Amino acid sequence: MAKQPSKARSKDAKEPDPAPLPGPARETLPFATRNDLAPTLRAGVVAELAPRLAEAIDLALQAKQAHWNVRGANFAGLHALFDTLAGEAHGHADELAERIVQLGGAAEGTLAAVAGRSKLPPYPLALFREEDHVNALADACARFGRGARAGIDACTRLGDADSADLLTGISRATDKILWMLEAHAQR
């Protein structure tokens, strides 16, 4: 009897590439994945998460702008709060980018991509008073939170509970930092 070849793979054997994505989803999603969500669903979620990624990066940059330029009696507290916001927004951007890539999309975080996609109000560069920075960042956080909540609804409609859950956490964290900003604005 002839010996059958072993079906066991060596440690160095490469897994075969997954089948290419069918039809229009292949154009929208540049990377194949074994994720069991339908390609059209994944493409829709990626399209929903891309603006959220741009806005998270924009928010982080706006918070840093305020962090570097704030002046006033509450400098120390606001300097730290703005840095916390920048760090949280950067973390949100990382989570969003990783989710986009997990779904087979490409995370686009360049300055040009962010400028083209973010719907946050532009940060005024001539701000120096602490109240002005607080109000500008509160406006940006409110807009970012509104976008996250719209994304929750869209991902839920599309059938991606994981992305909706990710956005729920981002929304909750954004509401908390917005509350802290608004507490500074109330006198």
Backbone bond lengths (Angstrom), bond angles and torsions (degrees), N, CA, C in turn:
res aa  C-N    CA-C-N  psi(-1)  N-CA   C-N-CA  omega(-1)  CA-C   N-CA-C  phi
1 M - - - 1.444 - - 1.524 108.77 -
2 A 1.347 117.06 132.29 1.457 121.26 -178.74 1.514 110.12 -72.77
3 K 1.304 114.10 142.60 1.462 120.05 179.48 1.529 109.08 -75.34
4 Q 1.321 115.67 129.87 1.464 121.32 178.34 1.527 109.19 -79.37
5 P 1.335 118.05 141.70 1.467 119.00 176.35 1.520 109.94 -63.90
6 S 1.300 115.36 144.73 1.466 121.25 -179.58 1.522 109.57 -69.26
7 K 1.327 115.29 139.11 1.468 120.03 177.77 1.521 111.01 -89.78
8 A 1.323 116.49 -7.04 1.464 119.28 179.29 1.526 109.23 -71.50
9 R 1.301 116.10 141.21 1.462 121.54 179.08 1.523 109.32 -97.03
10 S 1.288 114.85 144.72 1.462 118.19 173.03 1.519 108.25 -74.65
11 K 1.324 115.07 165.43 1.469 119.69 -179.87 1.523 111.46 -62.51
12 D 1.326 115.71 -28.58 1.462 119.37 -176.61 1.523 113.21 -87.57
13 A 1.327 118.01 -7.34 1.464 120.54 -178.08 1.519 109.94 -67.35
14 K 1.297 115.57 137.30 1.465 121.17 -179.05 1.525 109.41 -88.33
15 E 1.327 116.01 136.64 1.462 120.55 174.37 1.522 108.19 -66.89
16 P 1.316 117.59 143.23 1.470 118.48 177.29 1.529 110.02 -65.79
17 D 1.317 115.05 148.49 1.465 119.23 176.87 1.516 109.27 -65.02
18 P 1.333 116.82 143.08 1.462 118.67 177.51 1.525 110.27 -65.92
19 A 1.307 115.13 160.08 1.461 120.33 178.99 1.519 109.49 -60.74
20 P 1.318 117.75 143.35 1.465 119.50 178.05 1.522 110.74 -62.79
21 L 1.307 114.38 152.38 1.456 119.91 178.56 1.522 109.49 -70.19
22 P 1.320 117.07 142.16 1.460 120.33 -178.15 1.529 112.33 -79.10
23 G 1.294 115.70 151.77 1.456 124.58 166.38 1.506 116.79 51.91
24 P 1.354 116.69 -143.11 1.452 122.06 -172.72 1.522 113.07 -63.68
25 A 1.316 118.30 -26.70 1.460 119.23 -179.86 1.519 110.66 -61.86
26 R 1.316 118.01 -31.36 1.460 121.84 179.23 1.521 109.81 -62.79
27 E 1.313 117.30 -36.31 1.461 120.68 178.26 1.529 110.95 -68.99
28 T 1.304 117.50 -34.35 1.452 121.57 -177.28 1.516 111.86 -83.69
29 L 1.324 117.02 -35.59 1.458 121.93 -177.69 1.523 109.40 -110.34
30 P 1.307 117.96 109.10 1.463 119.93 -174.63 1.522 114.75 -74.96
31 F 1.326 118.49 -14.81 1.451 120.48 -175.44 1.516 112.02 -118.42
32 A 1.314 115.84 133.33 1.469 121.31 175.29 1.529 108.33 -75.52
33 T 1.310 115.48 150.24 1.459 121.12 178.30 1.524 108.87 -150.55
34 R 1.304 114.66 157.56 1.463 120.09 175.65 1.530 111.03 -92.10
35 N 1.302 117.16 5.61 1.459 121.61 176.58 1.525 107.89 -54.55
36 D 1.331 116.58 133.22 1.469 119.09 -173.21 1.525 114.40 -83.77
37 L 1.311 118.59 1.03 1.463 119.49 173.50 1.524 108.30 -70.96
38 A 1.299 116.29 141.29 1.465 121.24 -178.13 1.532 110.41 -58.62
39 P 1.325 117.86 143.26 1.461 120.77 -179.51 1.527 113.55 -55.67
40 T 1.323 118.19 -39.73 1.466 119.56 179.92 1.524 110.85 -68.44
41 L 1.324 117.07 -35.80 1.465 120.73 176.21 1.529 109.24 -64.52
42 R 1.342 116.20 -47.30 1.466 120.19 -179.91 1.518 111.08 -61.11
43 A 1.327 116.83 -40.94 1.462 120.34 178.96 1.530 110.94 -62.69
44 G 1.321 116.79 -39.98 1.463 120.49 177.43 1.517 112.30 -64.95
45 V 1.318 116.91 -40.41 1.469 120.84 179.18 1.529 110.13 -67.64
46 V 1.330 116.69 -43.05 1.467 119.98 177.72 1.529 110.24 -58.94
47 A 1.322 116.62 -42.64 1.469 120.48 178.11 1.525 111.24 -63.08
48 E 1.315 117.64 -30.41 1.466 121.79 177.98 1.527 111.39 -78.44
49 L 1.314 117.57 -36.91 1.463 121.05 -176.65 1.529 113.15 -78.62
50 A 1.335 117.53 -27.09 1.469 120.73 -177.30 1.532 112.95 -57.04
51 P 1.335 120.27 -46.58 1.465 118.86 177.32 1.532 112.54 -67.11
52 R 1.327 116.71 -31.79 1.467 119.83 177.59 1.531 110.05 -65.29
53 L 1.341 116.32 -38.46 1.462 120.68 176.46 1.523 110.18 -62.54
54 A 1.321 116.93 -47.79 1.466 120.75 179.56 1.524 110.90 -59.27
55 E 1.313 116.38 -42.14 1.469 119.93 -178.95 1.520 111.95 -70.01
56 A 1.322 118.23 -33.41 1.470 120.19 177.04 1.526 110.15 -66.04
57 I 1.329 116.61 -42.11 1.467 120.12 177.65 1.520 110.19 -65.15
58 D 1.326 117.01 -43.87 1.462 122.15 178.00 1.532 110.41 -59.60
59 L 1.325 116.86 -45.99 1.468 120.58 179.74 1.524 111.07 -61.40
60 A 1.332 117.81 -41.97 1.464 120.79 178.08 1.527 110.81 -60.80
61 L 1.325 116.78 -42.34 1.461 120.27 179.52 1.533 111.54 -68.22
62 Q 1.318 117.18 -39.22 1.460 120.00 177.56 1.527 110.98 -63.54
63 A 1.329 116.22 -41.42 1.467 119.67 179.12 1.524 110.76 -64.14
64 K 1.315 117.51 -38.57 1.467 120.27 176.76 1.527 111.17 -65.91
65 Q 1.327 116.37 -39.39 1.473 119.76 176.91 1.528 109.94 -57.60
66 A 1.317 117.11 -45.11 1.468 120.69 178.23 1.526 110.65 -67.80
67 H 1.299 117.60 -42.82 1.472 123.23 179.86 1.530 110.85 -55.36
68 W 1.325 116.36 -44.14 1.455 120.58 -177.62 1.523 112.95 -74.19
69 N 1.320 118.55 -26.35 1.464 120.70 -169.35 1.517 115.73 -115.24
70 V 1.307 119.42 -0.92 1.461 120.44 -177.95 1.536 110.80 -66.90
71 R 1.323 115.59 143.79 1.464 123.22 177.00 1.520 107.09 -139.08
72 G 1.323 117.76 152.73 1.451 121.10 174.48 1.512 113.09 136.32
73 A 1.308 114.59 -179.50 1.467 121.64 -175.90 1.523 112.64 -64.22
74 N 1.315 117.65 -28.27 1.469 121.70 179.89 1.528 112.11 -100.70
75 F 1.325 115.73 25.47 1.464 120.46 -176.57 1.527 112.62 -50.46
76 A 1.317 117.93 -52.90 1.472 120.97 -172.93 1.529 111.33 -59.91
77 G 1.315 117.75 -46.81 1.460 121.47 -179.45 1.517 112.42 -66.48
78 L 1.329 116.42 -42.81 1.465 119.78 -179.10 1.523 111.37 -72.22
79 H 1.318 116.15 -38.80 1.465 120.46 177.38 1.531 109.13 -55.67
80 A 1.322 116.54 -45.41 1.476 121.31 179.10 1.534 111.40 -69.39
81 L 1.336 117.74 -42.56 1.461 121.03 179.91 1.526 111.04 -62.39
82 F 1.326 117.16 -42.95 1.454 120.76 -179.98 1.533 110.42 -65.57
83 D 1.315 116.76 -36.47 1.464 120.09 177.10 1.528 110.82 -67.46
84 T 1.335 116.47 -38.58 1.471 120.46 175.63 1.524 110.33 -61.17
85 L 1.320 116.75 -45.66 1.465 120.96 178.35 1.527 110.68 -59.83
86 A 1.325 117.01 -44.52 1.467 120.26 179.46 1.521 110.56 -60.51
87 G 1.317 117.12 -43.01 1.460 120.90 179.28 1.518 112.72 -64.80
88 E 1.339 116.27 -42.66 1.469 119.96 178.32 1.524 111.03 -64.34
89 A 1.322 116.73 -44.42 1.467 120.32 -179.69 1.533 110.26 -63.82
90 H 1.313 116.43 -38.85 1.471 120.09 177.02 1.534 109.82 -63.18
91 G 1.320 116.97 -41.72 1.469 120.57 176.49 1.518 112.00 -62.94
92 H 1.327 116.80 -40.75 1.472 120.39 176.82 1.532 109.97 -61.68
93 A 1.329 116.34 -42.36 1.465 120.15 179.34 1.524 110.39 -60.53
94 D 1.315 116.46 -42.72 1.461 119.83 -179.73 1.525 111.30 -63.43
95 E 1.324 116.79 -43.47 1.470 120.41 178.98 1.528 111.37 -63.84
96 L 1.329 115.92 -42.64 1.463 120.04 179.63 1.526 111.23 -65.09
97 A 1.333 116.53 -44.16 1.463 120.46 179.69 1.530 110.65 -61.90
98 E 1.320 116.36 -43.24 1.460 119.21 179.75 1.531 111.53 -65.39
99 R 1.324 117.94 -37.38 1.466 120.04 178.29 1.527 110.22 -66.11
100 I 1.321 117.30 -41.33 1.466 121.04 177.95 1.524 110.05 -57.79
101 V 1.313 117.02 -45.76 1.459 121.19 -178.51 1.531 110.74 -69.41
102 Q 1.337 117.83 -37.44 1.466 120.54 177.10 1.525 111.22 -58.61
103 L 1.320 116.37 -32.23 1.465 121.50 -178.06 1.525 112.73 -85.76
104 G 1.334 117.26 -0.53 1.454 121.03 178.44 1.515 114.01 99.00
105 G 1.322 116.91 3.35 1.455 120.65 179.22 1.516 111.50 -89.88
106 A 1.299 116.15 177.82 1.463 123.23 175.46 1.516 107.93 -110.74
107 A 1.311 116.39 125.98 1.467 121.19 176.45 1.518 108.13 -76.19
108 E 1.317 116.00 124.45 1.462 121.01 -177.28 1.520 108.91 -114.06
109 G 1.323 115.25 99.87 1.454 120.64 -175.49 1.509 114.33 -118.33
110 T 1.324 117.19 20.80 1.462 119.46 178.06 1.530 109.96 -74.07
111 L 1.302 115.24 162.29 1.459 120.24 178.43 1.531 111.02 -57.34
112 A 1.323 117.24 -42.45 1.467 120.54 -179.93 1.527 111.09 -64.41
113 A 1.341 117.41 -41.90 1.467 120.23 179.57 1.520 110.75 -65.44
114 V 1.329 116.30 -42.22 1.466 120.59 -179.93 1.527 109.77 -64.24
115 A 1.317 117.02 -46.55 1.470 120.75 -178.97 1.527 111.38 -61.20
116 G 1.310 116.94 -35.26 1.459 120.34 -178.80 1.518 114.43 -78.47
117 R 1.336 117.63 -23.13 1.461 120.12 -173.74 1.523 115.23 -108.47
118 S 1.326 117.97 -27.68 1.461 119.25 -174.21 1.528 111.21 -68.97
119 K 1.320 115.01 134.77 1.468 120.94 176.11 1.533 111.13 -104.52
120 L 1.335 116.79 9.96 1.463 118.93 177.07 1.520 108.92 -68.57
121 P 1.326 116.56 149.11 1.468 117.72 175.83 1.529 109.38 -63.44
122 P 1.332 117.81 140.60 1.469 119.65 178.30 1.534 110.02 -59.74
123 Y 1.325 115.84 142.35 1.465 120.03 -179.27 1.522 109.28 -82.08
124 P 1.329 117.60 123.84 1.470 119.82 179.74 1.537 110.33 -68.01
125 L 1.313 116.80 127.08 1.458 120.38 -176.41 1.525 113.57 -79.06
126 A 1.316 118.29 -14.55 1.460 121.12 -176.74 1.531 112.59 -95.58
127 L 1.323 118.21 26.49 1.465 120.69 178.25 1.521 109.86 -92.06
128 F 1.341 114.64 136.43 1.457 119.33 176.53 1.521 111.77 -137.55
129 R 1.316 117.26 -27.55 1.467 120.07 179.17 1.520 109.56 -74.15
130 E 1.303 115.08 142.46 1.467 119.32 -175.93 1.520 112.56 -61.29
131 E 1.334 117.99 -39.27 1.476 120.15 -179.59 1.522 111.43 -62.35
132 D 1.331 115.58 -37.06 1.465 119.57 -179.68 1.527 110.97 -66.63
133 H 1.329 116.28 -41.15 1.469 120.17 177.23 1.525 110.72 -64.44
134 V 1.329 116.16 -44.36 1.469 119.99 -179.66 1.521 109.86 -59.95
135 N 1.312 117.55 -46.93 1.469 120.54 -178.38 1.527 112.25 -66.66
136 A 1.324 117.33 -39.92 1.465 119.69 178.72 1.527 110.61 -64.48
137 L 1.324 117.54 -42.83 1.461 119.95 179.26 1.525 111.83 -70.87
138 A 1.331 116.97 -34.54 1.471 119.52 176.31 1.525 110.15 -62.92
139 D 1.329 117.00 -41.80 1.473 120.20 176.29 1.528 111.29 -61.18
140 A 1.330 116.45 -43.87 1.463 120.52 -179.84 1.527 111.14 -65.72
141 C 1.335 117.07 -41.99 1.475 120.25 178.70 1.524 111.15 -64.37
142 A 1.311 116.66 -41.59 1.464 119.90 179.43 1.528 110.23 -61.22
143 R 1.319 116.71 -43.19 1.474 120.87 179.22 1.529 110.72 -65.92
144 F 1.334 116.52 -41.59 1.462 121.10 178.98 1.533 110.43 -63.41
145 G 1.328 116.95 -42.47 1.466 121.13 177.92 1.523 111.96 -63.95
146 R 1.329 116.95 -39.25 1.466 121.42 177.46 1.534 110.05 -62.18
147 G 1.315 116.35 -41.60 1.460 120.67 177.74 1.522 112.09 -65.16
148 A 1.334 116.44 -40.04 1.469 119.82 178.29 1.524 110.47 -63.45
149 R 1.325 117.19 -42.45 1.471 119.77 179.66 1.528 111.67 -66.94
150 A 1.313 117.29 -37.47 1.472 119.80 174.97 1.529 109.57 -63.69
151 G 1.315 116.68 -37.55 1.457 121.03 177.51 1.522 112.68 -65.89
152 I 1.332 116.51 -36.66 1.469 120.38 176.20 1.522 109.08 -58.53
153 D 1.322 115.98 -49.38 1.469 120.62 -179.65 1.530 111.42 -61.12
154 A 1.330 116.44 -44.02 1.465 120.15 -178.16 1.529 110.92 -65.86
155 C 1.323 117.64 -44.49 1.477 120.18 -179.56 1.520 110.95 -66.96
156 T 1.329 117.07 -33.68 1.460 120.62 176.35 1.526 109.96 -65.71
157 R 1.336 117.11 -45.59 1.472 120.91 177.90 1.528 111.07 -60.98
158 L 1.317 116.70 -37.74 1.460 120.87 -179.52 1.529 112.31 -73.37
159 G 1.325 116.98 -21.84 1.461 120.74 178.43 1.515 114.57 98.18
160 D 1.340 118.01 20.51 1.467 121.18 178.21 1.523 109.39 -109.96
161 A 1.333 114.99 89.12 1.466 121.22 -178.87 1.525 111.48 -64.20
162 D 1.335 117.91 -32.23 1.464 120.24 -178.37 1.531 111.28 -66.01
163 S 1.317 117.14 -45.02 1.466 119.83 178.48 1.528 110.73 -68.04
164 A 1.337 117.37 -37.72 1.463 120.58 175.91 1.527 109.99 -61.57
165 D 1.324 117.27 -40.42 1.462 121.49 178.30 1.526 111.27 -65.28
166 L 1.321 117.05 -42.13 1.460 120.96 176.70 1.520 110.16 -57.32
167 L 1.328 116.56 -47.82 1.463 121.13 -179.80 1.528 112.03 -66.99
168 T 1.341 117.55 -30.63 1.462 120.50 176.64 1.525 110.13 -63.49
169 G 1.326 116.99 -43.83 1.464 120.34 176.88 1.520 111.91 -62.69
170 I 1.319 116.39 -41.22 1.464 120.75 178.13 1.524 110.15 -64.53
171 S 1.319 117.18 -42.52 1.460 121.58 178.95 1.525 111.23 -60.90
172 R 1.315 115.60 -45.39 1.462 120.52 -179.04 1.538 110.71 -62.74
173 A 1.330 117.48 -44.83 1.462 121.28 178.76 1.527 111.34 -64.69
174 T 1.329 116.43 -38.06 1.465 120.54 179.60 1.519 110.97 -67.35
175 D 1.332 117.20 -40.47 1.463 120.12 176.66 1.527 111.36 -60.81
176 K 1.322 116.62 -36.94 1.466 120.28 -179.74 1.528 110.82 -66.95
177 I 1.324 117.14 -45.82 1.462 119.01 -179.37 1.527 110.67 -69.91
178 L 1.339 117.65 -32.50 1.464 120.70 174.95 1.519 110.05 -62.66
179 W 1.322 117.31 -42.36 1.462 121.67 176.96 1.530 110.34 -58.88
180 M 1.327 117.42 -42.80 1.464 120.48 179.32 1.524 111.37 -65.48
181 L 1.312 117.56 -41.02 1.462 120.73 177.00 1.518 111.12 -63.04
182 E 1.340 115.83 -46.23 1.469 119.66 -178.79 1.527 111.48 -65.50
183 A 1.313 117.71 -30.69 1.471 120.46 176.88 1.529 110.63 -63.59
184 H 1.332 116.96 -33.38 1.461 120.85 177.50 1.527 111.03 -73.70
185 A 1.316 116.66 -28.60 1.472 120.49 -177.22 1.514 112.34 -79.53
186 Q 1.324 117.65 -19.74 1.473 120.80 -178.74 1.512 110.02 -88.06
187 R 1.296 115.73 125.21 1.480 121.25 -179.11 1.500 109.23 -124.07
